[in-house]
C-alpha cells in the first residue's frame, strides 16, 4: 500500500480522493490532504507518506522545496491544463492534473521505486539545449584578506571582451558585491537574485536571462549582484546550479566574482530547506571549468591560499590559476612564485604589479583600467592574462595584440 500526501487544487483533489476510494483494486491511499506548500513540507518532514502528489503551480513551489520533499518521499507533479507545458521544476514524474487515476497510481509507484519515466525522451530536450560549444565558466576567487579580486575579475572580463570574446561578468560575491559600482552602473538591480528566483520556478528561459544581462561594454554583459550582503539567503544552491547551467548554454565566456569563504555549516548541511551562507561561491566553484585564485604578495595572504588548497581539491577544482596581486619591489617576484609553486599544484602563476593610484582613479571614475590607466603595467598584465589560452580556454592572443 502506497501512502499519498496530496496537495492539489480543489476539483483535482476531490476527484483523486473519490477515485481512490472507489478503486476496487486499491493499491494506494491518501493519508493527508494539504492546503498549501508549507503544510506539505511539514508533513513530509515528519515522515508521513511515501509519495507526494502536488500541483506544480502551487504558490511558493520551487526546486529547493522539491529537493526538501524528496529527501523523505517521492514526488509526482500534477500540471494543470492552463500551466505552461515546460513547467516541471525538474521533476522526473509530471502528469496532467486531469490524468486518469490509473496513470497517477502508475506514476506514484514508479516514483516510489526510484525509476525514471522514459529516460531517453527526457534526456533529449537537455541535449538539444546544450550548444555545440558550451560557455566556459571562469571563477575568480581569493582567500580572506586578498584585496583586488573584484578588480581583477572586472578587468579580466573587459579585456576578454575587448579581444573579441562575448563575455558575461557575474557578481556572485555575497559578502561584498561591488561590480555594478566598479563598472559605473547607476541603475543597479539585483540581477542574480532575479535569475535565481526564475530558475527556482523553472522560468529561466533564454528571453528572461537576456533581460537580466545588460550590455555595459561592447561584447561585455553584467549579471549584477545581490546589492546588499543581507540578501545572501535568496541565493540557494539548487537555484545557483541552474543559473550556471543556463549561462553555459549561451556559449559565452562567463567570469564569476565570488566571496572568499568556502566552508559549509555542519548544522545547515543536514537541512536542505535552510539556505547556505556560501552557496553561491560553492556552486560556482563546483561548476567552474577553471578557477583564478587571487592573493596579495604578503605572507599572510599566501599562507591562507596554501591552507585553502586542500579545500579547493575537496570541492573538485582541477584547473587552478594563481594570480599574485600587488607585487612590489621589497619582495622579489621569483621568490613569491617559488613559494607558491613548490607547495601546491597550479596550472599557471601570474604576477601583477602594485599600482594603487591607477586602481583608486578607476574606482572613483567608475571606469576600467583600460579607460582610466590604459598604459600602466597593471593594465598590460591583465591584458596579457586575458590573452593566455590556458586561463580563458580560447586563443585570444591575436585579437588582443590587435587591440594594443
N, C-alpha and C positions, 0 to 999 in steps of 0.2 A: 504494500500500500504506500503510495506517494502522498506525502503531506504537502499541501499547496498553501502558500501565503499569497493572497490576491489583492492587488492594488490596481483597479481599473475604473473606467467611467461607469456611471450608474446603470445604463442599459446593458453594457457588456458584462458588468459584474453580476447582474440579476440573471442574464442568460446562462453564463458559465456555471453559476451555483445551481440553477434549475436543471441544466443538462446533466451535471454530475449526480444530482440527487435522483434523477430518473434513469440513469445508466444501469442496465441490468447486470453488466459485467464490470462493475465499478472497480477501477484499479487505482483511483486517487480520490482524495477528499480535501475540501477546503477547511483548513484548521484556523485561519484568521483572515478576516476581511479588513483591510487597512484603508483609512480615509485619505492619507497623504503620504508623502515620501518620508517624513520624519518618523511616523509610526511604523512604516515598513522597515526602515533601518533599525529601529529599536527592537522590533520583533525578531528580525533576522539575527541581530547581535545577541539576542537572548537564547539563540539556538532553536527557535521554533521554525519548523518547516524544512522540507527537503528541496523545494524549488519555489522561486518567486515568479509569479505571473504579474507583469507590471506594464502599464501603459507608458510607452516611450515618450509621450508628450506630457507626462505628469510634471507639475511645477517643481523646478529645482533639480530634476534628474539630470545627471551628467556622468562622465566617465569615472570620476572619483567615487561617487555614490554607488555606481555599479560595481566598482572594484571592492568597495567595502562589503556589499552584499555577497559577492561571490567568494568571499573568504569563508562564509558559513553556509552557503546554499548555492544551488544552481539558479540561473536567471534566464527567463524566457520573456522577450519583449512582445508586446501587442501594439501594432501600429494602426491607429485609426485611419479611416478611409480618406480623411482630408489632410493627413500628415504627409510631408514630402517623402517621396519614395526612398531617398537616401538616408532618412533618419533612422539609424540603427544603433548609434552610440557604441559601435564596435562590438555589439553582442553577436555571438555565433548563431543564436536562435532568435529570429524575429518573424512573427506571423501577422497577417491581417487580423485586426481585432474581431472581425466577423467570421473568422475561420471556424469550421465545424469542430465540435468538441473532440472528435476522434483525432483530428490533426493536432489540436492543442495538447492532448494527452500524449501523443506520439512524440511531440517536441519536448515535452516535460520529461518523459522517460529517457530520451536521448541526452538531454542536458544533464540529468542526474547521473547517467552512466559516464559522462565526460566525453562523449563522441561529438563529432562535428557534422553539420548538415552540408553535404555536397562540397567538400573542401576544394575540389578543383574549380567549381563555379565561383566559390567565394574568393579564391586567390586571383581570379582573372582581372577584376577591377583594379586591384592593387598593382598588378603587373603593368596594366595599361597606364596607370597614373605615374609610374616612375619613368622619367625621361631616359634617353639613351646615355646621356652624360649627367648624372645627378650632381647637384652642387656639392662643393667642398666646405665643410664646417671647420673653421679655424678658431679655437678658443684662446683668448688672451687672459691669462690668469697670473697671479703672483701672490706670494705669502704676505701675511700681515706686515705692514711697515715697508712695503716695496712701492713707494710713490712713483707715478709715471705710467702705470698700467693703462689707464683710460686714455692718456695722451698718445701712447704707442698704438693702442687699438684704433683710435680715430684716424691718426695719420697713416697707419699702415693700410687701412681701408681706403683712404683718399688716394694714396699713391697707387694702389692696385687699380682703382677706378681710372686714374689719370693715365695708366698704362694700357687702358683698353678693356679691362675686365669688368663686367657687370657685377657690382658688389653691393651687399646688404650689411650694414652695421647694426648690430643688436646690442642694446644696453640692457644686459641681464644682471647687472650688479644690484643686489638687494640691500646693500649696506650704504653705498654712496653713488647712486645714479647721477651721471653728470654729462652724458653725451649730448643731450639737447643744448645745454648751455655752452658746451665747448664748440659746437657747430653753429652757434648763433641762431638757434631755432627759438623764436619768440613765443609762438603759439604751441606750447608743449601739451601733448595729450598722452596719457598712459597707454601707448600702443601695445606694449607687451601684455598688459592686463587684458585688453580687449581681445587680443589674439588667443590668450589662454582661455578666456571665457567662451569664445566661439568654438575653440577646439573641444572644450568640455561638453558643449551642446551639439557636437558633430556638425557645426555650421561653418568651419573654417575652409570655405571653398576658395578657388583662385580669385574670384571677384572680391570677396571680403578681405583676403590677405593683401590684395593690391591696394585697397583703400587705406590700409594701415601702414603703407610703405611710401611716404612722401619722398620725392626726389630733392635732395639737399645740395647735390653737386652733379655735374654730368656723370652718368653711369653709377652714381652712389645714392643708395636709398637708406633710410633710417627707420628702424623699428625702435621707437623711443621706450624709455624705461618706466618704472613704476612711479616716478615723480618724487615720492617721499618714502623712506625706508619702511614706514609703518604699514605699507600695503604689501609686504612680502608674503603674507598669508594667502593672497589671491593667486599666487603662482604655485600650483600644486604639481607634483612630479609627473603624474599621468598626463596632465594637460601640456606641460612643457615638452615631454617626449613627442607629443603630436605636433607641437609648433615647430620643432627642429625638423621633423619629417616633412612638414608642409613647405618649409623654406628650402629644403633639399630638392623637392620636386620642381622648384623653379629653375634649377640648373645653374644658379649663380654661385659666386663665392660669398660665403657668409662668415663674417668675423664677429664673434661674440665677446663682449667685455663682461666678465663675471666677478663675483665677490671673492674674497680671499679665503674664507673658512670652508673646510671640506668635511667636517665631522657630521655624523648623524646622531641625533639624540636617541639614546637607547630606549627610553620610555616611549617616545613618539613612534619609533620604528616598528613597534608592535601594534600600532593603531593606525590603519590606513585612512581613517576619516580625518585624523588630525593633520594639519599641514606641517611640512618640514621647513625649518628655517633656511636651510641651504639647498632647497630642492632645485632652484634654477641653476646653480653652479654645478651640482652633481649631475643633473640631467644633461647639461651641455657637455661636460667632460666625458660622460659615458657615450654620448653620440658623436663626439669630435673625431674628425679624421686626423687632426694634428693639434697640438697644444703649444702655445708660446708662453713660457714661464718667464715673467719679468721680475728681476731682482735688482736691488741697488748695490753699487760697488762698495759695500761695507761688510764687515764680518758678521754682524747680527743678521742682516737680510740673507746673506749667503748660507749661514748656518740654518736658518729657518727653511730655506729651499731644500737643503740636503736632508733635513729631518722629514720633510713632507714627501720626499721622493718615493718612499715605500707606500704612502697613502695614494699617491698617483697611480702606482702599479696596481694597488687593490681595486681602484675604480676602473682600471682597464686601459689607461693611457699607454699607447705603444709608440707613438711618434712624438717626441718631446724636443722642442727647440728652446734654447735658453737665450734670453736677451739680458745682458748686464747693462743697466742704465746708470747714468751719472758717473761715468768713468772719468776720473780726474788725474792730474799729474802726480799727486802723492803716492798713488797706488799703480804700479805697472800693470798694463793690460795683460801681459803674458802670465803674470803671477795669478791674476784672477781667473784667467782661462784654465790654467793648470789646476787650480784649487777645485774648480767645479768638475772639469772633465775627468779628473782622476778618481772622483768619488761617486759619480753617478753616470749612467748611460744617457747620452744625448745625441740627437740626430744632427744638430748644429749648435754652434755657440757664437753669438754676435755681441760686440761691444759698441755702446753708444756713448758719445762724449757728454759731459755735463755742460748744459747751456741754459741756466736758469733765466737769463734775460730774455732769450727768444721765447721760451715757454711762457713766461709771465706776460710778455707782449701779446702773444697769440691768445692767451686766456682772456685778457682784458678786451681784446678786439673781437672775441668770439670767432676767431679765424683759425685756419690750419697753418702749419708751419710752411707749407708751400706758398701760402699767401702772405704770412707775416714775416717769415725769415727764409726765403727760398734758397739763399746761397750759403747757409750755415752748414757746418759739419754735421750737426744733428739731423738736419733735413736730408742731407745726402746719405747719411747712414740708414735712415728709414726708407728712402727711395731704393737703395741697394738691397735692403732686406725684402722689400716688396718684389724686387726683380729676381729673387732667389727661387728657383723652381722647387727646391726641396721644402720650402716653407709654404708657399701658396699652392703647390701641386701642379702649377702650369708655368710654362716658359713665357714670362712677360719681359724678358730682358731686352728684346729688340724694340718693343713698344716703349719701354722705359727709357732706352737710350735716345729714341727719337724725341721724347718729351723734355730732355735736358736743355 
